[in-house]
């Protein structure tokens, strides 16, 4: 976040708490009264930190570092009482929050420490004030507003930087997962290609059949490798959907045509002719149905029944793709649609992630229920061109 955005946010917060030029004047008028007590306030501040291990652990440089930090706090308090709250002032406050993330100081300790400092400042004001009590009340109110503004901008910086670092960490972890998955998936076809190439280069007078067999193996495993790369590309760069009305039955039958069922799998398709057209990108939704159909068949290696059922629900329709296969163990169920998570011995674990991403980009949802040994049901919700009001099951 750049300084202009930060400063605009600070100005917005000033309006929110009712900060005025008069507030700044009142705070600046306390300088002579508070300054003689700064050393005692700062010593108390760091003495208290020393009594809390989770706060003290960030001070790794011993007493020399504490003395430097006391100097920094002294400057911070002088700026607090200066009456000048411009861009540079706000930038330095923001830097405090950023620095706390860098050294690993949890924000809760900043809140508590600032509360202790606030109590000390208020005590000094009340014990040394010699003017009108109404002026004291207004001054206390102004100083509290200023401390609240400081804490708000420090906490905003902390949250912003913490979230940014967490995102970078998660991105690196995801890259590591992707790299591991890609390496695993590409190594097998590359090894097959390598052995076939070795045979073709070194075999003495191989038969035309053997030569053709190895060339076909190379072609097949190049296609497998290309499929891995395509899956990753599709996941990373899913195009924006072109949502248009379409007949769900047509989309389902096209998905079934491109993914023929094994002879051992029986199909039960229930799609009422009265169903309103779905409102989504038919090409993208076809990918979802194809993926669910393919997964259902793979879950029934010994055969079974694939049931595809559609029904009207509030705001759209639901399509169940159910199998009578092996089911998904409860400990895996909540993760089966996570990227790079797979219960299969092969595969990157992107199929269901892509399916869910497609459905959600098209304004729908994807959920699953499953019982080990009984099968699984994946339910796709899609909006319709003419939604009906009814209760979703």
C-alpha positions as CSV (number, residue, x, y, z in Angstrom):
1,X,0.0,0.0,0.0
2,X,1.5,3.4,-1.0
3,X,1.7,6.3,1.4
4,X,-1.0,8.3,-0.4
5,X,-3.5,5.5,0.2
6,X,-2.4,5.1,3.8
7,X,-2.7,8.8,4.5
8,X,-6.2,9.0,2.9
9,X,-7.2,6.1,5.1
10,X,-5.8,8.0,8.2
11,X,-7.7,11.1,7.2
12,X,-10.9,9.1,6.9
13,X,-10.3,7.7,10.4
14,X,-9.7,11.2,11.7
15,X,-13.2,12.2,10.5
16,X,-14.6,9.0,12.0
17,X,-13.4,9.7,15.5
18,X,-14.1,13.5,15.3
19,X,-10.5,14.7,15.2
20,X,-10.2,18.4,14.5
21,X,-7.6,21.2,14.5
22,X,-8.7,22.0,18.0
23,X,-7.9,18.4,19.0
24,X,-4.4,18.8,17.7
25,X,-4.0,22.1,19.5
26,X,-5.1,20.6,22.8
27,X,-2.6,17.7,22.5
28,X,0.3,20.0,21.5
29,X,-0.4,22.1,24.6
30,X,0.4,19.2,26.9
31,X,4.1,19.0,25.8
32,X,5.5,21.0,28.6
33,X,3.4,19.1,31.2
34,X,4.1,15.6,30.0
35,X,7.8,15.9,28.8
36,X,9.3,15.8,32.3
37,X,7.6,12.4,32.9
38,X,8.6,10.7,29.6
39,X,11.6,8.9,31.1
40,X,9.5,7.3,33.8
41,X,6.7,6.4,31.3
42,X,9.2,4.8,29.0
43,X,11.0,2.9,31.7
44,X,7.7,1.5,33.0
45,X,6.8,0.5,29.4
46,X,9.9,-1.6,28.9
47,X,9.9,-3.0,32.5
48,X,6.4,-4.4,31.8
49,X,7.5,-5.9,28.5
50,X,10.3,-7.6,30.4
51,X,7.8,-9.4,32.6
52,X,6.0,-11.1,29.6
53,X,8.1,-13.7,27.8
54,X,6.1,-13.7,24.5
55,X,6.7,-10.0,24.2
56,X,10.3,-10.0,25.5
57,X,11.4,-12.8,23.1
58,X,11.6,-10.3,20.2
59,X,14.3,-8.3,22.1
60,X,17.3,-10.3,21.1
61,X,20.0,-7.6,21.5
62,X,20.0,-7.4,25.3
63,X,20.2,-4.1,27.2
64,X,21.8,-2.2,24.3
65,X,18.8,-2.9,22.1
66,X,16.4,-1.9,24.9
67,X,18.2,1.5,25.2
68,X,17.9,2.0,21.5
69,X,14.2,1.1,21.7
70,X,13.7,3.5,24.5
71,X,15.1,6.3,22.3
72,X,12.7,5.3,19.5
73,X,9.7,5.3,21.9
74,X,10.9,8.8,23.2
75,X,10.8,10.1,19.6
76,X,7.4,8.4,19.0
77,X,6.0,10.2,22.1
78,X,7.4,13.6,21.1
79,X,5.9,13.2,17.6
80,X,2.6,12.2,19.3
81,X,2.5,15.4,21.2
82,X,3.8,17.6,18.3
83,X,0.4,18.7,16.9
84,X,1.7,17.8,13.4
85,X,0.0,14.7,11.8
86,X,1.0,14.8,8.2
87,X,2.0,12.1,5.7
88,X,5.4,11.6,7.2
89,X,3.9,11.1,10.7
90,X,1.4,8.5,9.3
91,X,4.2,6.8,7.4
92,X,6.3,6.3,10.5
93,X,3.2,4.9,12.4
94,X,2.6,2.5,9.5
95,X,6.3,1.5,9.7
96,X,5.8,0.4,13.3
97,X,3.1,-2.1,12.4
98,X,5.3,-3.4,9.5
99,X,8.3,-3.7,11.8
100,X,6.3,-5.7,14.4
101,X,5.5,-8.3,11.7
102,X,9.1,-8.5,10.7
103,X,10.3,-9.2,14.3
104,X,7.4,-11.5,15.1
105,X,5.7,-9.4,17.8
106,X,2.0,-10.3,18.0
107,X,-0.3,-7.4,17.6
108,X,-2.1,-8.2,20.9
109,X,1.1,-7.2,22.8
110,X,1.2,-3.9,21.0
111,X,-2.4,-3.2,22.0
112,X,-1.7,-4.1,25.6
113,X,1.5,-2.0,25.7
114,X,-0.2,1.0,24.2
115,X,-3.0,0.6,26.8
116,X,-0.4,0.7,29.6
117,X,1.2,3.8,28.0
118,X,-2.2,5.5,27.7
119,X,-2.9,4.9,31.4
120,X,0.4,6.4,32.2
121,X,-0.2,9.5,30.1
122,X,-3.6,10.0,31.6
123,X,-2.3,9.7,35.1
124,X,0.4,12.3,34.3
125,X,-2.3,14.7,33.0
126,X,-4.6,14.3,35.9
127,X,-1.8,14.6,38.5
128,X,-0.2,17.7,37.0
129,X,-3.1,19.6,35.5
130,X,-3.7,23.0,37.1
131,X,-6.2,24.5,34.7
132,X,-10.0,24.3,34.2
133,X,-11.4,20.7,34.7
134,X,-13.5,21.1,31.6
135,X,-10.4,21.8,29.5
136,X,-8.8,18.7,31.1
137,X,-11.7,16.6,30.0
138,X,-11.5,17.9,26.4
139,X,-7.7,17.4,26.4
140,X,-8.0,13.8,27.7
141,X,-10.6,13.2,25.0
142,X,-8.3,14.6,22.3
143,X,-5.3,12.5,23.4
144,X,-7.4,9.4,23.5
145,X,-8.6,10.0,20.0
146,X,-5.0,10.5,18.8
147,X,-3.8,7.3,20.6
148,X,-6.8,5.4,19.0
149,X,-5.8,6.7,15.6
150,X,-2.2,5.6,16.1
151,X,-3.2,2.2,17.2
152,X,-5.6,1.9,14.3
153,X,-2.9,2.7,11.7
154,X,-0.3,0.5,13.4
155,X,-2.8,-2.4,13.5
156,X,-3.8,-1.8,9.9
157,X,-0.2,-2.0,8.8
158,X,0.3,-5.1,10.9
159,X,-2.7,-6.9,9.3
160,X,-1.8,-5.8,5.8
161,X,1.8,-6.9,6.1
162,X,1.0,-10.1,7.9
163,X,-1.6,-11.1,5.2
164,X,0.9,-10.2,2.5
165,X,3.6,-12.4,4.0
166,X,1.2,-15.2,4.6
167,X,0.0,-15.0,1.0
168,X,3.7,-15.2,-0.2
169,X,4.3,-18.1,2.1
170,X,1.3,-20.0,0.9
171,X,2.2,-19.2,-2.7
172,X,5.6,-20.7,-2.2
173,X,4.1,-23.7,-0.6
174,X,1.7,-24.1,-3.5
175,X,4.6,-23.8,-6.0
176,X,6.4,-26.5,-4.1
177,X,3.3,-28.8,-4.2
178,X,2.8,-28.1,-7.9
179,X,6.5,-28.8,-8.6
180,X,6.4,-32.0,-6.7
181,X,3.2,-33.1,-8.4
182,X,4.5,-32.2,-11.9
183,X,7.7,-34.0,-11.2
184,X,5.9,-37.1,-10.1
185,X,3.4,-37.1,-13.0
186,X,6.0,-36.3,-15.7
187,X,8.7,-38.7,-14.5
188,X,6.8,-41.9,-15.4
189,X,6.0,-41.0,-19.1
190,X,9.5,-39.5,-19.5
191,X,11.1,-42.8,-18.3
192,X,8.9,-44.8,-20.7
193,X,9.9,-42.4,-23.6
194,X,13.6,-42.7,-22.5
195,X,13.5,-46.5,-22.6
196,X,11.8,-46.6,-26.0
197,X,14.2,-44.1,-27.4
198,X,17.1,-46.2,-26.1
199,X,15.7,-49.3,-27.7
200,X,15.2,-47.6,-31.1
201,X,18.7,-46.3,-31.0
202,X,20.5,-49.4,-29.9
203,X,18.4,-52.4,-31.0
204,X,20.0,-54.4,-33.9
205,X,17.6,-54.9,-36.7
206,X,14.4,-54.5,-34.7
207,X,11.3,-55.7,-36.5
208,X,8.9,-53.2,-37.9
209,X,6.3,-54.3,-35.3
210,X,8.7,-53.6,-32.5
211,X,9.6,-50.3,-34.0
212,X,5.9,-49.3,-34.4
213,X,5.2,-50.5,-30.8
214,X,7.9,-48.2,-29.3
215,X,6.9,-45.3,-31.4
216,X,3.3,-45.7,-30.3
217,X,4.5,-45.9,-26.7
218,X,6.4,-42.6,-27.2
219,X,3.3,-41.0,-28.7
220,X,1.0,-42.2,-26.0
221,X,3.3,-41.0,-23.1
222,X,3.9,-37.7,-24.8
223,X,0.1,-37.3,-24.8
224,X,0.1,-38.2,-21.1
225,X,2.7,-35.5,-20.3
226,X,0.8,-33.0,-22.4
227,X,-2.3,-33.8,-20.5
228,X,-0.6,-32.9,-17.2
229,X,0.6,-29.6,-18.6
230,X,-2.9,-28.9,-20.0
231,X,-4.5,-29.6,-16.7
232,X,-2.2,-27.2,-14.9
233,X,-2.8,-24.5,-17.6
234,X,-6.6,-24.9,-17.4
235,X,-6.5,-24.6,-13.6
236,X,-4.2,-21.5,-13.7
237,X,-6.0,-19.7,-16.5
238,X,-9.6,-20.6,-16.5
239,X,-11.3,-18.2,-18.9
240,X,-14.2,-16.1,-17.9
241,X,-17.5,-18.0,-18.6
242,X,-19.8,-17.0,-21.4
243,X,-23.1,-17.6,-19.7
244,X,-25.9,-18.5,-22.0
245,X,-29.1,-20.6,-21.6
246,X,-28.6,-24.3,-22.6
247,X,-30.4,-27.6,-22.2
248,X,-28.7,-29.6,-19.4
249,X,-29.8,-33.0,-20.9
250,X,-27.9,-32.1,-24.2
251,X,-24.8,-31.1,-22.2
252,X,-25.0,-34.4,-20.2
253,X,-25.3,-36.6,-23.3
254,X,-22.4,-34.8,-24.9
255,X,-20.3,-35.4,-21.8
256,X,-21.3,-39.1,-21.9
257,X,-20.4,-39.4,-25.6
258,X,-16.9,-38.1,-25.0
259,X,-16.5,-40.4,-21.9
260,X,-18.0,-43.8,-22.9
261,X,-19.0,-45.9,-20.0
262,X,-17.4,-49.3,-19.4
263,X,-19.6,-52.2,-20.3
264,X,-19.8,-53.1,-16.6
265,X,-21.4,-49.7,-15.7
266,X,-25.1,-49.2,-16.2
267,X,-26.5,-45.7,-16.7
268,X,-29.7,-44.3,-15.2
269,X,-30.4,-40.8,-16.6
270,X,-33.3,-38.8,-15.3
271,X,-33.7,-35.4,-16.9
272,X,-37.3,-34.0,-17.1
273,X,-38.1,-32.4,-20.4
274,X,-39.9,-29.6,-18.5
275,X,-36.6,-28.4,-16.9
276,X,-35.7,-24.8,-17.5
277,X,-32.5,-24.1,-19.4
278,X,-29.4,-23.7,-17.3
279,X,-27.7,-20.3,-17.3
280,X,-23.9,-21.0,-17.6
281,X,-21.1,-21.6,-20.1
282,X,-22.1,-24.9,-21.7
283,X,-18.5,-25.7,-22.8
284,X,-17.2,-25.3,-19.3
285,X,-20.0,-27.2,-17.6
286,X,-19.5,-30.0,-20.0
287,X,-15.9,-30.3,-18.6
288,X,-17.5,-30.6,-15.1
289,X,-19.9,-33.3,-16.1
290,X,-17.2,-35.2,-18.0
291,X,-14.9,-35.1,-15.0
292,X,-17.6,-36.3,-12.6
293,X,-18.6,-39.1,-14.9
294,X,-15.0,-40.2,-15.4
295,X,-14.4,-40.2,-11.6
296,X,-17.6,-42.1,-11.0
297,X,-16.5,-44.8,-13.4
298,X,-13.1,-45.0,-11.9
299,X,-14.7,-45.5,-8.5
300,X,-16.4,-48.6,-9.8
301,X,-13.6,-50.8,-11.1
302,X,-15.8,-53.9,-10.8
303,X,-18.8,-52.2,-12.4
304,X,-21.9,-50.7,-10.9
305,X,-24.5,-48.1,-11.6
306,X,-24.1,-44.4,-12.6
307,X,-27.1,-42.4,-11.8
308,X,-27.5,-38.8,-13.2
309,X,-30.6,-37.1,-11.7
310,X,-31.8,-33.5,-12.3
311,X,-34.3,-31.6,-10.2
312,X,-35.7,-28.1,-9.8
313,X,-34.6,-26.2,-6.7
314,X,-35.0,-22.6,-5.5
315,X,-33.1,-20.3,-7.9
316,X,-32.1,-23.0,-10.3
317,X,-31.5,-26.7,-10.6
318,X,-29.4,-29.5,-9.1
319,X,-27.7,-32.3,-10.9
320,X,-26.7,-35.4,-9.0
321,X,-23.9,-37.6,-10.4
322,X,-24.0,-40.7,-8.2
323,X,-22.0,-44.0,-8.3
324,X,-22.2,-47.3,-6.4
325,X,-18.5,-47.5,-6.1
326,X,-15.9,-47.6,-3.3
327,X,-16.9,-44.3,-1.7
328,X,-14.6,-41.8,-0.1
329,X,-13.3,-42.3,3.5
330,X,-14.6,-39.6,5.9
331,X,-11.0,-38.3,6.6
332,X,-10.6,-37.5,2.9
333,X,-14.1,-36.2,2.2
334,X,-13.5,-32.6,3.2
335,X,-10.3,-32.3,1.0
336,X,-11.2,-34.1,-2.2
337,X,-11.9,-30.8,-4.0
338,X,-8.7,-29.1,-2.8
339,X,-6.0,-28.4,-5.5
340,X,-3.3,-31.0,-5.7
341,X,-5.1,-33.4,-3.3
342,X,-5.8,-36.9,-4.6
343,X,-6.7,-40.3,-3.2
344,X,-5.6,-41.9,-6.5
345,X,-2.2,-43.4,-7.1
346,X,-2.0,-41.4,-10.3
347,X,-3.2,-37.9,-11.1
348,X,-2.4,-34.4,-10.0
349,X,-5.5,-34.0,-8.0
350,X,-6.8,-31.1,-10.1
351,X,-9.9,-32.6,-11.7
352,X,-12.3,-31.8,-8.9
353,X,-10.6,-28.5,-8.1
354,X,-11.1,-27.4,-11.7
355,X,-14.7,-28.7,-11.6
356,X,-15.5,-26.7,-8.5
357,X,-13.8,-23.6,-9.9
358,X,-15.8,-23.8,-13.1
359,X,-19.1,-24.2,-11.3
360,X,-18.4,-21.3,-8.9
361,X,-17.3,-19.0,-11.7
362,X,-20.6,-19.8,-13.4
363,X,-22.6,-18.8,-10.3
364,X,-23.2,-22.3,-9.0
365,X,-21.7,-24.7,-6.4
366,X,-20.4,-28.3,-6.1
367,X,-20.8,-30.5,-3.0
368,X,-20.3,-34.2,-2.3
369,X,-21.6,-36.8,0.1
370,X,-20.1,-40.3,0.3
371,X,-20.2,-43.6,2.3
372,X,-17.3,-46.0,2.1
373,X,-18.4,-49.1,0.2
374,X,-21.7,-47.6,-0.8
375,X,-20.6,-44.9,-3.3
376,X,-20.5,-41.1,-3.7
377,X,-22.9,-38.4,-5.0
378,X,-21.6,-35.1,-6.4
379,X,-24.2,-32.4,-6.7
380,X,-23.9,-29.5,-9.1
381,X,-26.1,-26.5,-8.5
382,X,-26.7,-24.3,-11.5
383,X,-28.7,-21.2,-12.0
384,X,-31.5,-21.3,-14.5
385,X,-32.8,-18.9,-17.1
386,X,-36.2,-18.8,-15.4
387,X,-35.6,-19.7,-11.7
388,X,-38.5,-21.1,-9.7
389,X,-39.2,-20.5,-6.1
390,X,-39.0,-23.7,-4.2
391,X,-37.0,-25.2,-1.4
392,X,-33.6,-26.6,-2.1
393,X,-33.1,-30.1,-0.7
